Amino acid sequence: MSIQRLDNVFYPLGGMGYLVKNISDLFQEKVKGKGSIRLCFSAQPNSYPHLGTVMSIMVLFAIGEHLRERLNIPVYMQFDKGEHCIGDKKIVDGVVYSKSLEDVDMGGISKADFYMKSFNQIFTRLSEWSSIPYKVKNYRELQGEPFVRGTLLNILRRGKYIIPIISPSERKFHLRFPCPICKYSDKHGHYQEIEFRDFNSVQLVSNCFEHGKHSIVISEENEDFFDINTALYDLLLGAYLIETDREEKTVSIMIDGGDYAGVWPMLVHSEALLELGFHSIPNRLFAPLILDWSGAKFSKSLYVKHGAYSYLPKGLLDFSQFEKDYGSKGFDRLWIEAREWANDPVKFFRNYSMDYFNLILNQKENYLED
């Protein structure tokens, strides 16, 4: 299947478009002597995915298909589930408290698991089409890894060097843990106390607006649960992938939305890893951004409540409605688009507008069977 290209869409060369003819060329040397490629994608299952999230997921599987065919190596996808992210919040005496997606109930299951059903439907369909297997890794599982906990201890020990890199404005760690009774945590660490008990363990103390002080201890050996913000999460995940690649002889590639490209991987992620003593950084690719009419990232969380996207079909905002608006062929067309991006760097290393997708999805006469 293919879509006839629009006559007035151009693909000017820029940056990586000059450098590589195939995305697989970036990893040709890296896979020598390795057993597989692991493609990693992280997201918060806090709502039905919108078009931007869906296209990032499609890019993941399309890149996997491209790498497997050109490099002749097994590829699988790992979805890093952000069930620890904010599912509810309240303000008490000017302090923001949050409850995780894992701890918010929706009809007898967690909010995270409720929306994961939609993510899993997308994963399953794309896995069947691409023959790329996938697995889901929970954040709770990740933070329980001894290596991850040990790396966090190292970050805290080197706090005066790491904080300016990963928190250049606030200059504090966003490290939190829920009240054992109500499950709310001090989101910004207003009452946070961090105290090393010895070289290999640290005690965190916080305060609940209703149940008072509570604490946990973090060490490599224990299982006390801790939560972190995006910068710390990205750093710990990157370190974990470097370590497990070394142990398992894999090549991991983190694939994120294009809003994390540029300054973030260079001045936050990579510099923090170097400060921690790592001699390599994770492989990363960034899916094209989908932009609104003003050039801003297509963002469900910020704009839907203000009605800014009221002129768009609901299916672009809420993927549970997508097939009602575009039918099964709509999903096919998005997959065709993602595969074209993966197989042509000039199409991959750029951004696309909502208007572009409206044209792609609505041009019925251009939908062809090969």
RASUL-V186706 format. One line per field, one symbol per residue. ss: DSSP state (H for helix, E for strand, L for the rest). Layout:
# RASUL-V186706
ss: ???
This chain:
# RASUL-V186706
ss: LEELLLLLLLLLLLLHHHHLLLHHHHLLLLLLLLLEEEEEEEELLLLLLLHHHHHHHHHHHHHHHHHHHHHLLEEEEEEEELLLLEEEEEEELLEEEEEEHHHLEELLEEHHHHHHHHHHHHHHHHHHHHLLEEEEEEHHHHHLLHHHHHHHHHHHHLHHHHHHHHLLLLLLLLEELLLLLLLLEELLLLLLEEEEEELLEEEEEEEELLLEEEEEEEELLLLLLLEELHHHHHHHHHHHHHHHHHHHLEEEEEEEEHHHLLHHHHHHHHHHHHHLLLLLLLEEEEELLEELLLLLELLHHHHHHHLLLLLLLHHHLLHHHHHHHHHHHHHHHHHHHHHHHHLLHHHHLLLEEHHHHHHHHHLHHHEELL
